Amino acid sequence: MNPLPPLVRKLAYAGLIPFVGLALLVQLAPTPINYLSAESLAGYGAVITSFMGALHWGANLHTLGKVPPGDRWEDRNAWIWGVIPALVAWLALNIYIPVGLLILASTLIIQRNIDQSTYQYYFSSDEARAAFMTMRTRLTYVAAACLAWAALVILFIQA
């Protein structure tokens, strides 16, 4: 049995709809809708990238004052890591869109790989963490593939 509530799973997977839909529009829609879709995809990718970083702040705010000082992850690293994705996402929104899309795709994958080892601090059971990471991995790779595909379409197919 999956320890993640059905609502969590449904909302998480529904979050892929803009990634898939907008990536398809980048490839299939006529100009200027394809370019507007690329901008929208970059914006949504930046929001999700920032959100994934913010999970660290949320988890740490929950334990603030409950964990004795001295744990490097709790005291410093999680707070810093929680902000870095938002800064990268902001940068990605302010450069050439295909490059920004590739940066966002890479950032999502890097976040997932780092978070795989850091989420041990946030889950009360290994079963819940494993279920979340399975879902997170699927979501990350579909989102990253959509971002990368849209970038490649802009760079090589629509050029």
C-alpha positions as CSV (number, residue, x, y, z in Angstrom):
1,M,0.0,0.0,0.0
2,N,1.3,3.5,-0.9
3,P,1.7,5.6,2.2
4,L,1.1,8.8,0.2
5,P,-2.5,10.1,0.3
6,P,-4.4,9.8,-3.0
7,L,-4.9,13.5,-3.1
8,V,-1.2,14.1,-2.9
9,R,-0.6,11.7,-5.8
10,K,-3.4,13.2,-7.9
11,L,-2.2,16.8,-7.4
12,A,1.4,15.9,-8.0
13,Y,0.7,14.1,-11.3
14,A,-1.8,16.9,-12.4
15,G,1.2,19.2,-12.1
16,L,2.6,17.6,-15.2
17,I,-0.3,18.8,-17.3
18,P,1.2,22.2,-18.0
19,F,4.6,20.7,-18.8
20,V,3.2,18.3,-21.3
21,G,0.6,20.6,-22.8
22,L,3.0,23.6,-23.2
23,A,5.8,21.4,-24.6
24,L,3.4,20.1,-27.2
25,L,2.2,23.7,-28.0
26,V,5.8,24.8,-28.5
27,Q,6.2,22.1,-31.1
28,L,2.8,22.1,-32.8
29,A,1.2,25.5,-32.4
30,P,1.7,28.2,-35.0
31,T,3.7,31.3,-34.4
32,P,3.3,33.3,-32.1
33,I,1.4,30.8,-29.9
34,N,4.4,28.5,-29.9
35,Y,6.7,31.3,-28.6
36,L,4.1,32.3,-26.0
37,S,3.9,28.7,-25.0
38,A,7.7,28.5,-24.5
39,E,7.6,31.6,-22.3
40,S,4.8,30.1,-20.3
41,L,6.6,26.8,-20.0
42,A,9.7,28.6,-18.7
43,G,7.6,30.5,-16.2
44,Y,5.9,27.3,-15.0
45,G,9.2,25.4,-14.9
46,A,10.7,28.3,-12.8
47,V,7.7,28.2,-10.4
48,I,8.1,24.4,-9.9
49,T,11.8,24.6,-9.5
50,S,11.4,27.3,-6.8
51,F,8.7,25.2,-5.1
52,M,10.9,22.2,-4.9
53,G,13.6,24.3,-3.2
54,A,11.0,25.8,-0.8
55,L,10.1,22.3,0.5
56,H,13.3,22.4,2.5
57,W,12.2,25.7,4.2
58,G,8.8,24.2,5.0
59,A,10.3,21.1,6.5
60,N,12.8,23.1,8.5
61,L,10.3,25.5,9.7
62,H,8.3,22.6,11.0
63,T,11.3,21.3,13.1
64,L,12.6,24.8,14.1
65,G,13.3,24.7,17.8
66,K,12.6,20.9,18.0
67,V,16.0,19.8,16.8
68,P,19.0,20.5,19.0
69,P,21.5,23.0,17.4
70,G,24.6,21.4,15.8
71,D,23.2,19.5,12.9
72,R,24.8,21.0,9.9
73,W,21.9,20.2,7.5
74,E,19.3,21.6,9.9
75,D,21.3,24.6,10.9
76,R,22.6,25.8,7.6
77,N,22.6,23.7,4.5
78,A,18.9,23.1,4.1
79,W,18.2,26.8,4.4
80,I,20.8,27.6,1.7
81,W,19.7,24.8,-0.5
82,G,16.1,25.9,-0.2
83,V,17.0,29.3,-1.8
84,I,19.4,28.2,-4.6
85,P,16.7,26.7,-6.9
86,A,14.7,30.0,-6.8
87,L,17.8,32.0,-7.8
88,V,18.6,29.6,-10.6
89,A,15.0,29.7,-11.8
90,W,15.0,33.5,-11.8
91,L,18.2,33.5,-13.9
92,A,16.7,31.0,-16.3
93,L,13.8,33.4,-16.9
94,N,16.1,36.2,-17.8
95,I,18.1,34.6,-20.6
96,Y,17.5,33.2,-24.0
97,I,14.4,30.9,-23.6
98,P,15.8,27.6,-24.9
99,V,18.9,28.0,-22.7
100,G,16.7,28.8,-19.7
101,L,14.5,25.8,-20.4
102,L,17.7,23.6,-20.4
103,I,18.9,25.2,-17.2
104,L,15.5,24.5,-15.5
105,A,15.5,20.9,-16.7
106,S,19.0,20.4,-15.4
107,T,18.2,22.1,-12.1
108,L,15.1,19.8,-11.5
109,I,17.3,16.7,-12.0
110,I,20.1,18.0,-9.8
111,Q,17.5,18.9,-7.1
112,R,16.1,15.4,-7.3
113,N,19.5,13.8,-6.9
114,I,20.4,16.0,-4.0
115,D,17.0,15.7,-2.3
116,Q,17.2,11.9,-2.5
117,S,19.8,12.0,0.2
118,T,18.5,15.0,2.1
119,Y,14.9,13.9,2.4
120,Q,15.9,11.4,5.1
121,Y,15.7,14.3,7.5
122,Y,12.1,15.1,6.7
123,F,10.2,11.8,6.6
124,S,9.2,9.8,9.7
125,S,9.4,6.5,7.8
126,D,11.5,5.0,5.1
127,E,8.4,3.7,3.4
128,A,6.9,7.2,3.1
129,R,10.2,8.6,1.8
130,A,10.7,5.8,-0.7
131,A,7.1,6.3,-2.0
132,F,7.6,10.0,-2.3
133,M,11.0,9.6,-4.0
134,T,9.5,7.2,-6.5
135,M,6.8,9.7,-7.4
136,R,9.3,12.6,-7.3
137,T,11.6,10.7,-9.7
138,R,8.8,10.1,-12.2
139,L,7.6,13.7,-12.0
140,T,11.1,15.1,-12.3
141,Y,12.1,13.2,-15.4
142,V,8.8,13.9,-17.2
143,A,9.0,17.6,-16.4
144,A,12.7,17.8,-17.3
145,A,12.1,15.9,-20.6
146,C,9.3,18.4,-21.5
147,L,11.5,21.4,-20.8
148,A,14.5,19.9,-22.7
149,W,12.2,18.8,-25.6
150,A,10.8,22.3,-26.0
151,A,14.3,23.8,-25.9
152,L,15.4,21.4,-28.6
153,V,12.4,22.2,-30.7
154,I,13.1,25.9,-30.6
155,L,16.8,25.5,-31.3
156,F,16.7,22.9,-34.0
157,I,13.2,22.2,-35.4
158,Q,11.8,25.7,-35.6
159,A,15.0,27.4,-36.5
